[in-house]
Each structure stands twice: as structure tokens, then as C-alpha cells.
Amino acid sequence: MNAGVVLQDVIVALAVIASAVYVFRTRFPGTARRLRGWAAIRMIDSGSPSMSKLGRRLAPAARVQDGCGSCDGCETKR
């Protein structure tokens, strides 16, 4: 195969993956948060220092307790 065609296929594949991740995070934020937490826990428990560091960076932020509960608790309860 031509190197230009391979490069074009790689760029298109990266664009499709990025689009799918964006749609998943915007349409299913709760599921995305749980999936990030699950992956972070597995990385932290792996025993490798570099994977633990990456897992801590990947872990979602703690939730605010006095929010409405539908998103990340950005508004206070009425």
C-alpha cells in the first residue's frame, strides 16, 4: 500500500474514535464517569508506579454532595 493512503486511514480512524468518545461523554456522562472510575481503580491497583500515577490522573473528581444530582452538582439545592 501507498504510505499516503495508510496515513490517511490512520487520521480518519483517529477522527472517528475522537468523535465517538465525545458523543459518549456528552450523551452518557454518568456511564462515562463510572467507566473512568473503574479503569482508574484497576490502574491504581496494578502495582506499577507509572500505572498508578496514570490512574490517579484518570480518576474522576469527587462529587459535590449538595447538588441536584443530575450532573456534577454545580447548582445548590433549593
C-alpha positions, 0 to 999 in steps of 0.5 A: 500500500501507498504510505499516503493512503495508510496515513490517511486511514490512520487520521480518519480512524483517529477522527472517528474514535475522537468523535465517538468518545465525545458523543459518549461523554456528552450523551452518557456522562454518568456511564462515562464517569463510572467507566473512568472510575473503574479503569482508574481503580484497576490502574491504581491497583496494578502495582506499577508506579507509572500505572498508578500515577496514570490512574490517579490522573484518570480518576474522576473528581469527587462529587459535590454532595449538595447538588441536584444530582443530575450532573456534577452538582454545580447548582445548590439545592433549593 
